[in-house]
Amino acid sequence: MMTPIITTRDTGCIPASQEWCAHFDGDEETGIYGRGASAEEAVADLLGMHPEYSARMLTARTAETEGV
């Protein structure tokens, strides 16, 4: 089972290119957040720090796309 990723937008963030952040659900206290100009960029940044999750998500998306 995949861990949900939560994205939030901080409109007061400076610089604005980092106004979105993403973290794994339940990991708010770890302080490990991906950041980006969009929710997608923030998720990509987070997954870049956790390649093991990135591979799992890619596998799950492929299975969903193929109807498995």
Biotite code that builds the C-alpha atoms (Angstrom):
import biotite.structure as struc

atoms = struc.array([
    struc.Atom([0.000, 0.000, 0.000], chain_id="A", res_id=1, res_name="MET", atom_name="CA", element="C"),
    struc.Atom([1.260, 3.455, -0.892], chain_id="A", res_id=2, res_name="MET", atom_name="CA", element="C"),
    struc.Atom([1.577, 6.222, 1.678], chain_id="A", res_id=3, res_name="THR", atom_name="CA", element="C"),
    struc.Atom([-0.560, 9.227, 0.724], chain_id="A", res_id=4, res_name="PRO", atom_name="CA", element="C"),
    struc.Atom([1.269, 12.454, -0.067], chain_id="A", res_id=5, res_name="ILE", atom_name="CA", element="C"),
    struc.Atom([-0.218, 15.670, 1.286], chain_id="A", res_id=6, res_name="ILE", atom_name="CA", element="C"),
    struc.Atom([0.356, 18.948, -0.583], chain_id="A", res_id=7, res_name="THR", atom_name="CA", element="C"),
    struc.Atom([-0.292, 22.418, 0.793], chain_id="A", res_id=8, res_name="THR", atom_name="CA", element="C"),
    struc.Atom([0.145, 25.918, -0.544], chain_id="A", res_id=9, res_name="ARG", atom_name="CA", element="C"),
    struc.Atom([1.821, 28.605, 1.545], chain_id="A", res_id=10, res_name="ASP", atom_name="CA", element="C"),
    struc.Atom([0.938, 31.878, -0.144], chain_id="A", res_id=11, res_name="THR", atom_name="CA", element="C"),
    struc.Atom([3.181, 33.826, 2.228], chain_id="A", res_id=12, res_name="GLY", atom_name="CA", element="C"),
    struc.Atom([6.279, 31.888, 1.178], chain_id="A", res_id=13, res_name="CYS", atom_name="CA", element="C"),
    struc.Atom([9.268, 33.818, -0.117], chain_id="A", res_id=14, res_name="ILE", atom_name="CA", element="C"),
    struc.Atom([10.405, 33.019, -2.770], chain_id="A", res_id=15, res_name="PRO", atom_name="CA", element="C"),
    struc.Atom([7.116, 32.237, -4.518], chain_id="A", res_id=16, res_name="ALA", atom_name="CA", element="C"),
    struc.Atom([8.915, 29.513, -6.483], chain_id="A", res_id=17, res_name="SER", atom_name="CA", element="C"),
    struc.Atom([8.783, 27.451, -3.270], chain_id="A", res_id=18, res_name="GLN", atom_name="CA", element="C"),
    struc.Atom([5.195, 28.163, -2.213], chain_id="A", res_id=19, res_name="GLU", atom_name="CA", element="C"),
    struc.Atom([3.967, 24.539, -2.505], chain_id="A", res_id=20, res_name="TRP", atom_name="CA", element="C"),
    struc.Atom([5.124, 21.838, -0.125], chain_id="A", res_id=21, res_name="CYS", atom_name="CA", element="C"),
    struc.Atom([4.528, 18.091, 0.036], chain_id="A", res_id=22, res_name="ALA", atom_name="CA", element="C"),
    struc.Atom([5.033, 15.507, 2.762], chain_id="A", res_id=23, res_name="HIS", atom_name="CA", element="C"),
    struc.Atom([4.039, 11.923, 3.431], chain_id="A", res_id=24, res_name="PHE", atom_name="CA", element="C"),
    struc.Atom([0.858, 11.591, 5.476], chain_id="A", res_id=25, res_name="ASP", atom_name="CA", element="C"),
    struc.Atom([1.854, 11.007, 9.090], chain_id="A", res_id=26, res_name="GLY", atom_name="CA", element="C"),
    struc.Atom([5.374, 12.406, 8.596], chain_id="A", res_id=27, res_name="ASP", atom_name="CA", element="C"),
    struc.Atom([4.577, 16.040, 9.395], chain_id="A", res_id=28, res_name="GLU", atom_name="CA", element="C"),
    struc.Atom([6.899, 16.009, 12.391], chain_id="A", res_id=29, res_name="GLU", atom_name="CA", element="C"),
    struc.Atom([9.967, 14.730, 10.499], chain_id="A", res_id=30, res_name="THR", atom_name="CA", element="C"),
    struc.Atom([10.465, 18.062, 8.773], chain_id="A", res_id=31, res_name="GLY", atom_name="CA", element="C"),
    struc.Atom([11.115, 16.362, 5.425], chain_id="A", res_id=32, res_name="ILE", atom_name="CA", element="C"),
    struc.Atom([9.158, 18.346, 2.867], chain_id="A", res_id=33, res_name="TYR", atom_name="CA", element="C"),
    struc.Atom([9.387, 18.663, -0.885], chain_id="A", res_id=34, res_name="GLY", atom_name="CA", element="C"),
    struc.Atom([9.005, 22.213, -2.202], chain_id="A", res_id=35, res_name="ARG", atom_name="CA", element="C"),
    struc.Atom([8.157, 23.693, -5.580], chain_id="A", res_id=36, res_name="GLY", atom_name="CA", element="C"),
    struc.Atom([6.278, 26.286, -7.587], chain_id="A", res_id=37, res_name="ALA", atom_name="CA", element="C"),
    struc.Atom([3.397, 23.817, -8.076], chain_id="A", res_id=38, res_name="SER", atom_name="CA", element="C"),
    struc.Atom([1.995, 20.832, -6.192], chain_id="A", res_id=39, res_name="ALA", atom_name="CA", element="C"),
    struc.Atom([3.522, 18.528, -8.822], chain_id="A", res_id=40, res_name="GLU", atom_name="CA", element="C"),
    struc.Atom([6.985, 20.074, -8.394], chain_id="A", res_id=41, res_name="GLU", atom_name="CA", element="C"),
    struc.Atom([6.731, 19.715, -4.618], chain_id="A", res_id=42, res_name="ALA", atom_name="CA", element="C"),
    struc.Atom([5.797, 16.021, -4.928], chain_id="A", res_id=43, res_name="VAL", atom_name="CA", element="C"),
    struc.Atom([8.644, 15.441, -7.390], chain_id="A", res_id=44, res_name="ALA", atom_name="CA", element="C"),
    struc.Atom([11.061, 17.146, -4.977], chain_id="A", res_id=45, res_name="ASP", atom_name="CA", element="C"),
    struc.Atom([9.823, 14.972, -2.089], chain_id="A", res_id=46, res_name="LEU", atom_name="CA", element="C"),
    struc.Atom([10.107, 11.782, -4.128], chain_id="A", res_id=47, res_name="LEU", atom_name="CA", element="C"),
    struc.Atom([13.602, 12.814, -5.223], chain_id="A", res_id=48, res_name="GLY", atom_name="CA", element="C"),
    struc.Atom([14.600, 12.560, -1.565], chain_id="A", res_id=49, res_name="MET", atom_name="CA", element="C"),
    struc.Atom([12.971, 9.120, -1.302], chain_id="A", res_id=50, res_name="HIS", atom_name="CA", element="C"),
    struc.Atom([13.736, 7.119, -4.472], chain_id="A", res_id=51, res_name="PRO", atom_name="CA", element="C"),
    struc.Atom([12.295, 3.945, -2.937], chain_id="A", res_id=52, res_name="GLU", atom_name="CA", element="C"),
    struc.Atom([8.837, 5.561, -2.821], chain_id="A", res_id=53, res_name="TYR", atom_name="CA", element="C"),
    struc.Atom([9.226, 6.941, -6.323], chain_id="A", res_id=54, res_name="SER", atom_name="CA", element="C"),
    struc.Atom([9.805, 3.449, -7.731], chain_id="A", res_id=55, res_name="ALA", atom_name="CA", element="C"),
    struc.Atom([6.803, 2.068, -5.808], chain_id="A", res_id=56, res_name="ARG", atom_name="CA", element="C"),
    struc.Atom([4.532, 4.851, -7.037], chain_id="A", res_id=57, res_name="MET", atom_name="CA", element="C"),
    struc.Atom([5.630, 4.363, -10.626], chain_id="A", res_id=58, res_name="LEU", atom_name="CA", element="C"),
    struc.Atom([4.844, 0.636, -10.335], chain_id="A", res_id=59, res_name="THR", atom_name="CA", element="C"),
    struc.Atom([1.411, 1.382, -8.844], chain_id="A", res_id=60, res_name="ALA", atom_name="CA", element="C"),
    struc.Atom([0.578, 3.959, -11.520], chain_id="A", res_id=61, res_name="ARG", atom_name="CA", element="C"),
    struc.Atom([1.617, 1.541, -14.243], chain_id="A", res_id=62, res_name="THR", atom_name="CA", element="C"),
    struc.Atom([-0.628, -1.147, -12.755], chain_id="A", res_id=63, res_name="ALA", atom_name="CA", element="C"),
    struc.Atom([-3.554, 1.314, -12.567], chain_id="A", res_id=64, res_name="GLU", atom_name="CA", element="C"),
    struc.Atom([-3.023, 2.399, -16.162], chain_id="A", res_id=65, res_name="THR", atom_name="CA", element="C"),
    struc.Atom([-2.873, -1.183, -17.390], chain_id="A", res_id=66, res_name="GLU", atom_name="CA", element="C"),
    struc.Atom([-5.999, -2.078, -15.434], chain_id="A", res_id=67, res_name="GLY", atom_name="CA", element="C"),
    struc.Atom([-4.281, -4.595, -13.182], chain_id="A", res_id=68, res_name="VAL", atom_name="CA", element="C"),
])
